[in-house]
Amino acid sequence: EGPMPRTEIVKKVWEYIKAHNLQSPENKKLLLPDEKFSAIIGNAPIDMFALPKLLSAHLKKKEG
């Protein structure tokens, strides 16, 4: 869609997580990768608090 604010990107990532049931049923803080999501978080499950740091590697700061 073009440039989006970081808050909107995080919101969309969480929509994807919830739509594809990527949270562990036993521990909702644990995110489970699927094929697409593993491009961001890797192949191992991660703690949800590690998500912002991993997302940062895929985002660019606004120029200007």
Helices and strands as residue ranges (DSSP letters): H 6-19, E 30-31, H 38-41, E 46-47, G 48-50, H 51-56
